[in-house]
Amino acid sequence: SAESNMCDLLRINTDRGVMIGDGKSRFSIGGKPIYHFVGTSTFSEYTVMHVGCVAKINPEAPLDKVCVLSCGISTGLGASINVAKPPKGSTVAIFGLGAVGLAAAEGARIAGASRIIGVDLNASRFEEARKFGCTEFVNPKDHTKPVQQVLADMTNGGVDRSVECTGNVNAMIQAFECVHDGWGVAVLVGVPHKDAEFKTHPMNFLNERTLKGTFFGNFKPRTDLPNVVEMYMKKELEVEKFITHSVPFLEINKAFDLMAKG
């Protein structure tokens, strides 16, 4: 479908945990089933997957690098390139400078944005974010005014595009309210708390701002991921700079600890 990448059959269903065909797991230990994690179960030495979860990529691609394209980087990159679509020379605000936010900044850089403003509560991320195209930074803790006002003051009325990568509902509202009226587009990427509610004044819509959401950066995994891998192979996309640690499989819990610490 040209309309969407949301597949009825294979949408990530974290509660399913079994194969679609027969409703059973392919794993067990001591006679008890082990359930499939988000349809892939790639933390096992061997796995069984639904054909729709498998993408055929360039056999030359190094798997220890391109594995990170399976989620975070592709999501942020696509949120900028496929959804926000910043025009050349435009101004983009990125909320949250974790892996997804840095990938969104990279996407804005590839698209030709002239100003990429990173917004994060952790100032230690700012220097690293320059490598991904960020030109300026805002730490909300440094300001008494709301962040959307700070950004509007910096950009003569608001940014052209914003991409929200934190999942914090307040940041989502700020990302929407900081875009310029008439043409501004805000894209929500972060996953909010299940009870979170988005509240904004309807005038923000009537003043011709646009709010969009995206899942996996609007990429279709089977057909589009091979192209993202090709971007890496052609040196149009640097993947190495996203990788901070390489941890052996036996120390997988240490990797989770590192992730939890940010």
VOPAGU-2260 file (C-alpha; in pm, 1 decimal, decimal comma):
REM VOPAGU-2260
SITE   aa  ch    i         X         Y         Z
SITE  SER   A    0       0,0       0,0       0,0
SITE  ALA   A    1     121,2     347,0     -83,1
SITE  GLU   A    2     -91,2     471,1     208,2
SITE  SER   A    3      87,8     312,8     503,3
SITE  ASN   A    4     354,6      79,7     638,1
SITE  MET   A    5     123,2     -45,6     914,9
SITE  CYS   A    6      63,7    -413,8     837,2
SITE  ASP   A    7    -251,1    -570,8     982,1
SITE  LEU   A    8     -90,9    -913,2    1008,2
SITE  LEU   A    9     252,8    -820,3    1139,3
SITE  ARG   A   10     206,0    -504,4    1341,8
SITE  ILE   A   11     424,4    -542,3    1647,2
SITE  ASN   A   12     209,3    -720,0    1899,9
SITE  THR   A   13     415,9    -757,7    2216,1
SITE  ASP   A   14     145,6    -972,0    2377,3
SITE  ARG   A   15     124,3   -1229,3    2097,7
SITE  GLY   A   16     451,9   -1415,4    2156,6
SITE  VAL   A   17     359,3   -1706,1    1927,6
SITE  MET   A   18     376,9   -1789,9    1557,5
SITE  ILE   A   19      81,8   -1659,9    1355,3
SITE  GLY   A   20      24,4   -1987,0    1166,2
SITE  ASP   A   21     -54,8   -2219,2    1456,7
SITE  GLY   A   22     -57,2   -1992,0    1761,9
SITE  LYS   A   23     231,7   -2185,2    1919,2
SITE  SER   A   24     582,9   -2095,3    2031,3
SITE  ARG   A   25     888,3   -2252,4    1864,6
SITE  PHE   A   26    1092,5   -2240,5    2186,8
SITE  SER   A   27    1082,4   -2429,8    2511,7
SITE  ILE   A   28    1295,5   -2504,8    2814,0
SITE  GLY   A   29    1225,3   -2798,4    3044,4
SITE  GLY   A   30     899,6   -2860,5    2857,5
SITE  LYS   A   31     768,5   -2507,9    2920,9
SITE  PRO   A   32     716,5   -2266,1    2629,2
SITE  ILE   A   33     934,1   -1958,4    2587,2
SITE  TYR   A   34     749,8   -1689,3    2396,9
SITE  HIS   A   35     872,6   -1496,9    2094,0
SITE  PHE   A   36     988,9   -1141,5    2161,3
SITE  VAL   A   37     824,4    -890,2    1921,2
SITE  GLY   A   38     800,4   -1151,3    1649,2
SITE  THR   A   39    1174,6   -1203,0    1609,3
SITE  SER   A   40    1341,3   -1354,5    1918,8
SITE  THR   A   41    1684,2   -1254,6    1795,7
SITE  PHE   A   42    1846,2   -1290,7    2139,5
SITE  SER   A   43    1866,5   -1665,5    2073,9
SITE  GLU   A   44    2134,2   -1849,3    1878,2
SITE  TYR   A   45    1873,7   -1989,2    1636,3
SITE  THR   A   46    1528,3   -1851,6    1577,0
SITE  VAL   A   47    1216,2   -1905,2    1366,7
SITE  MET   A   48    1047,8   -1604,6    1209,7
SITE  HIS   A   49     740,7   -1528,0    1007,5
SITE  VAL   A   50     845,8   -1463,3     647,7
SITE  GLY   A   51     707,4   -1109,1     674,4
SITE  CYS   A   52     965,8   -1026,6     943,3
SITE  VAL   A   53    1261,5   -1112,6     719,0
SITE  ALA   A   54    1429,6    -863,1     484,4
SITE  LYS   A   55    1689,9    -964,6     226,9
SITE  ILE   A   56    1984,5    -723,8     236,5
SITE  ASN   A   57    2317,9    -682,2      58,9
SITE  PRO   A   58    2525,7    -991,0     153,3
SITE  GLU   A   59    2838,4    -770,1     173,2
SITE  ALA   A   60    2690,3    -563,5     458,5
SITE  PRO   A   61    2860,5    -626,6     796,5
SITE  LEU   A   62    2588,9    -764,7    1023,7
SITE  ASP   A   63    2751,9    -633,7    1342,4
SITE  LYS   A   64    2694,8    -280,3    1206,9
SITE  VAL   A   65    2371,3    -293,3    1006,1
SITE  CYS   A   66    2186,5    -474,4    1288,8
SITE  VAL   A   67    2130,8    -132,8    1446,2
SITE  LEU   A   68    1923,7     -28,6    1143,0
SITE  SER   A   69    1649,2    -268,2    1249,2
SITE  CYS   A   70    1485,1     -19,3    1483,9
SITE  GLY   A   71    1615,8     304,9    1634,8
SITE  ILE   A   72    1825,2     453,1    1355,2
SITE  SER   A   73    1575,1     374,0    1079,5
SITE  THR   A   74    1290,7     514,8    1289,3
SITE  GLY   A   75    1460,0     851,4    1349,1
SITE  LEU   A   76    1603,2     875,5     999,1
SITE  GLY   A   77    1266,8     799,2     838,6
SITE  ALA   A   78    1081,1    1035,8    1072,0
SITE  SER   A   79    1286,4    1319,3     920,8
SITE  ILE   A   80    1329,1    1205,8     559,6
SITE  ASN   A   81     992,6    1035,8     499,0
SITE  VAL   A   82     754,8    1220,3     731,6
SITE  ALA   A   83     880,8    1566,7     834,2
SITE  LYS   A   84    1045,5    1615,8     490,9
SITE  PRO   A   85    1230,7    1937,0     581,0
SITE  PRO   A   86    1291,6    2155,5     273,4
SITE  LYS   A   87    1651,8    2251,9     192,6
SITE  GLY   A   88    1764,5    2541,4     410,8
SITE  SER   A   89    1488,4    2490,1     668,1
SITE  THR   A   90    1503,8    2492,3    1048,5
SITE  VAL   A   91    1440,9    2170,2    1241,5
SITE  ALA   A   92    1408,8    2108,5    1617,8
SITE  ILE   A   93    1487,5    1761,1    1752,1
SITE  PHE   A   94    1348,5    1676,8    2097,5
SITE  GLY   A   95    1556,4    1408,9    2269,4
SITE  LEU   A   96    1912,8    1326,2    2163,1
SITE  GLY   A   97    1924,8     952,2    2223,8
SITE  ALA   A   98    1986,1     714,5    1932,0
SITE  VAL   A   99    1649,8     787,7    1767,6
SITE  GLY   A  100    1685,6    1165,6    1805,4
SITE  LEU   A  101    2041,7    1160,0    1669,7
SITE  ALA   A  102    1916,2     960,5    1370,8
SITE  ALA   A  103    1642,2    1221,2    1319,1
SITE  ALA   A  104    1911,0    1492,5    1324,0
SITE  GLU   A  105    2111,1    1289,6    1070,9
SITE  GLY   A  106    1800,5    1266,9     851,0
SITE  ALA   A  107    1749,1    1643,4     872,9
SITE  ARG   A  108    2115,3    1695,4     779,7
SITE  ILE   A  109    2085,7    1460,2     479,5
SITE  ALA   A  110    1768,2    1645,3     371,7
SITE  GLY   A  111    1961,9    1975,7     371,8
SITE  ALA   A  112    1825,3    2157,7     677,6
SITE  SER   A  113    2037,9    2462,8     760,0
SITE  ARG   A  114    1964,4    2484,8    1134,6
SITE  ILE   A  115    1914,5    2174,4    1347,6
SITE  ILE   A  116    1835,2    2259,7    1709,1
SITE  GLY   A  117    1876,0    1977,3    1961,2
SITE  VAL   A  118    1657,6    1991,5    2273,8
SITE  ASP   A  119    1757,9    1774,1    2570,0
SITE  LEU   A  120    1771,6    1792,6    2949,3
SITE  ASN   A  121    2111,9    1621,0    2943,5
SITE  ALA   A  122    2369,1    1878,0    2828,5
SITE  SER   A  123    2643,3    1612,5    2813,1
SITE  ARG   A  124    2481,9    1489,0    2490,1
SITE  PHE   A  125    2528,2    1817,4    2305,6
SITE  GLU   A  126    2889,0    1778,6    2194,5
SITE  GLU   A  127    2827,4    1430,3    2054,2
SITE  ALA   A  128    2515,6    1553,2    1872,3
SITE  ARG   A  129    2724,5    1790,4    1656,7
SITE  LYS   A  130    2853,6    1483,9    1471,6
SITE  PHE   A  131    2495,8    1414,6    1364,5
SITE  GLY   A  132    2424,6    1759,1    1223,7
SITE  CYS   A  133    2298,1    1953,5    1527,2
SITE  THR   A  134    2402,6    2317,6    1499,1
SITE  GLU   A  135    2247,4    2460,6    1818,5
SITE  PHE   A  136    2115,5    2334,0    2150,9
SITE  VAL   A  137    1847,6    2418,1    2403,7
SITE  ASN   A  138    1838,8    2273,8    2755,2
SITE  PRO   A  139    1490,6    2346,2    2896,1
SITE  LYS   A  140    1644,9    2364,5    3246,4
SITE  ASP   A  141    1836,8    2678,2    3141,0
SITE  HIS   A  142    1519,2    2877,0    3068,4
SITE  THR   A  143    1228,2    3013,4    3266,9
SITE  LYS   A  144    1013,9    3049,7    2952,7
SITE  PRO   A  145     842,5    2743,1    2798,7
SITE  VAL   A  146    1066,4    2568,5    2544,4
SITE  GLN   A  147     825,0    2637,3    2260,3
SITE  GLN   A  148     860,4    3009,4    2331,2
SITE  VAL   A  149    1240,5    2985,3    2346,6
SITE  LEU   A  150    1244,5    2814,0    2005,9
SITE  ALA   A  151     997,3    3062,8    1856,3
SITE  ASP   A  152    1218,8    3351,7    1975,1
SITE  MET   A  153    1527,5    3186,1    1821,1
SITE  THR   A  154    1361,7    3126,1    1483,2
SITE  ASN   A  155    1144,7    3429,0    1413,3
SITE  GLY   A  156     813,6    3266,6    1504,5
SITE  GLY   A  157     886,7    2894,9    1511,5
SITE  VAL   A  158    1077,8    2613,7    1343,8
SITE  ASP   A  159     974,3    2472,8    1006,3
SITE  ARG   A  160     981,4    2113,5    1131,6
SITE  SER   A  161    1013,8    1937,8    1467,5
SITE  VAL   A  162    1069,1    1571,3    1550,0
SITE  GLU   A  163     987,4    1447,0    1901,4
SITE  CYS   A  164    1192,2    1144,5    2015,1
SITE  THR   A  165    1142,7    1125,7    2393,5
SITE  GLY   A  166     796,2     980,9    2448,9
SITE  ASN   A  167     735,3    1245,1    2716,2
SITE  VAL   A  168     391,3    1392,0    2650,5
SITE  ASN   A  169     500,5    1742,2    2756,6
SITE  ALA   A  170     783,3    1730,6    2504,2
SITE  MET   A  171     529,4    1618,3    2243,0
SITE  ILE   A  172     314,2    1924,3    2314,7
SITE  GLN   A  173     621,7    2150,6    2305,4
SITE  ALA   A  174     731,0    1997,8    1973,5
SITE  PHE   A  175     391,7    2073,4    1821,3
SITE  GLU   A  176     358,6    2422,2    1964,2
SITE  CYS   A  177     710,2    2527,9    1857,8
SITE  VAL   A  178     650,2    2492,1    1482,6
SITE  HIS   A  179     569,5    2798,8    1272,9
SITE  ASP   A  180     206,6    2864,5    1195,5
SITE  GLY   A  181     105,1    2842,6     829,7
SITE  TRP   A  182     347,2    2561,5     734,6
SITE  GLY   A  183     507,2    2406,7    1043,2
SITE  VAL   A  184     500,2    2027,9    1074,0
SITE  ALA   A  185     562,7    1834,2    1398,0
SITE  VAL   A  186     628,9    1459,7    1392,0
SITE  LEU   A  187     581,9    1241,1    1701,2
SITE  VAL   A  188     813,9     939,7    1724,8
SITE  GLY   A  189     849,7     866,5    2098,2
SITE  VAL   A  190     610,7     618,4    2258,3
SITE  PRO   A  191     411,7     782,9    2540,6
SITE  HIS   A  192     291,4     636,0    2869,7
SITE  LYS   A  193     -34,1     448,2    2806,7
SITE  ASP   A  194    -233,2     694,7    3019,8
SITE  ALA   A  195     -76,5    1010,4    2872,4
SITE  GLU   A  196    -302,1    1267,6    2707,1
SITE  PHE   A  197    -200,3    1525,2    2450,2
SITE  LYS   A  198    -354,9    1865,9    2519,5
SITE  THR   A  199    -316,8    2177,6    2307,3
SITE  HIS   A  200    -536,8    2465,8    2202,9
SITE  PRO   A  201    -734,9    2399,7    1880,5
SITE  MET   A  202    -615,7    2738,1    1747,5
SITE  ASN   A  203    -277,9    2573,4    1693,9
SITE  PHE   A  204    -441,8    2358,9    1425,6
SITE  LEU   A  205    -658,4    2637,2    1288,3
SITE  ASN   A  206    -339,2    2841,4    1241,8
SITE  GLU   A  207    -231,1    2571,8     994,4
SITE  ARG   A  208      20,4    2377,0    1191,5
SITE  THR   A  209      36,7    2004,0    1114,9
SITE  LEU   A  210      82,7    1721,9    1365,8
SITE  LYS   A  211     186,6    1377,8    1242,5
SITE  GLY   A  212     283,4    1047,9    1398,6
SITE  THR   A  213     508,2     778,4    1259,4
SITE  PHE   A  214     584,0     415,2    1324,1
SITE  PHE   A  215     930,6     293,9    1219,1
SITE  GLY   A  216     983,6     620,2    1029,0
SITE  ASN   A  217     723,2     516,2     768,0
SITE  PHE   A  218     970,6     261,7     630,1
SITE  LYS   A  219     829,1     -69,0     506,0
SITE  PRO   A  220    1078,3    -313,9     657,0
SITE  ARG   A  221    1091,1    -576,2     383,1
SITE  THR   A  222    1116,3    -338,1      89,4
SITE  ASP   A  223    1278,8     -29,4     243,2
SITE  LEU   A  224    1536,7    -168,0     487,9
SITE  PRO   A  225    1752,7    -305,6     204,2
SITE  ASN   A  226    1768,1      52,4      67,9
SITE  VAL   A  227    1873,4     191,9     407,7
SITE  VAL   A  228    2150,9     -70,4     414,4
SITE  GLU   A  229    2254,9      50,5      66,9
SITE  MET   A  230    2272,4     409,1     199,8
SITE  TYR   A  231    2524,1     279,2     454,5
SITE  MET   A  232    2717,2      78,7     194,3
SITE  LYS   A  233    2743,4     389,5     -27,8
SITE  LYS   A  234    2870,6     594,2     271,5
SITE  GLU   A  235    2564,3     822,5     257,2
SITE  LEU   A  236    2477,8     714,6     612,8
SITE  GLU   A  237    2737,7     657,5     884,8
SITE  VAL   A  238    2630,1     380,6    1117,8
SITE  GLU   A  239    2952,8     343,4    1318,1
SITE  LYS   A  240    2905,7     673,7    1498,6
SITE  PHE   A  241    2582,6     540,9    1653,4
SITE  ILE   A  242    2762,4     247,4    1816,4
SITE  THR   A  243    2906,6     320,4    2161,6
SITE  HIS   A  244    2967,4     -31,4    2298,6
SITE  SER   A  245    3007,4    -383,2    2164,5
SITE  VAL   A  246    2919,0    -640,3    2429,1
SITE  PRO   A  247    2952,7   -1018,6    2393,2
SITE  PHE   A  248    2632,1   -1218,4    2395,0
SITE  LEU   A  249    2707,1   -1371,0    2735,8
SITE  GLU   A  250    2703,0   -1020,3    2886,3
SITE  ILE   A  251    2369,5    -921,3    2733,2
SITE  ASN   A  252    2237,2    -802,7    3072,3
SITE  LYS   A  253    2529,9    -560,9    3095,3
SITE  ALA   A  254    2413,3    -418,7    2759,5
SITE  PHE   A  255    2064,7    -366,5    2902,1
SITE  ASP   A  256    2218,8    -190,8    3204,1
SITE  LEU   A  257    2413,0      41,9    2971,8
SITE  MET   A  258    2094,2     117,0    2778,6
SITE  ALA   A  259    1897,5     190,1    3096,4
SITE  LYS   A  260    2169,0     438,9    3203,0
SITE  GLY   A  261    2136,4     616,9    2868,9
